[in-house]
Amino acid sequence: MNLLGSGMKLQFAVISSLACLTLAGCAGSYPERVVTKGPLICEANEVCPELSMRWKDEVRDGFKITAEINNPTKYDITQFVFLVDGQPYTYSTINTTQYAGTVSSNSINVPVSFLNSFRNGKEISLKLVTNQGDVERSILKADGQQSSAYLTFLKGYTGQVVTQ
């Protein structure tokens, strides 16, 4: 039984190493590396944006945050407004909205200092300002419910995997 367990652990280690090498090879091709991606807290019938965060290796002074809305309707995303414990943090997008199939996406840059307030927040929401109206969803609820997007921010902030 231990032999089988060891074999499985070895197989997992080999697969993990190959995945790591593959990802490292890809990461070297781009000036930025993806930290992670996750959805906000949404009801089943709601448009549910996803956030991804990239660390700007060449600058080391901020994060690029991208919002994606996967919906047949095109959303022109022009602004991100984070509400952290009642305090708004407003960021205009850095480019025009990109459209790929049913996905509308746009990005902002935020300073590392923004993550300090974000990490210490008790209630956080995001409002995406779009041509289809505002899309506002929770990231962290007052009752402690955490979205995958919130865990994305924690992972980017600490540089470690965060478990729920």
PyMOL commands that set and color helices and strands:
alter all, ss='L'
color gray80, all
select helices_A, chain A and resi 2-27+112-120+148-158
alter helices_A, ss='H'
color red, helices_A
select strands_A, chain A and resi 32-39+50-56+62-70+77-84+87-92+98-100+103-111+124-130+135-140
alter strands_A, ss='S'
color yellow, strands_A
deselect
rebuild
show_as cartoon
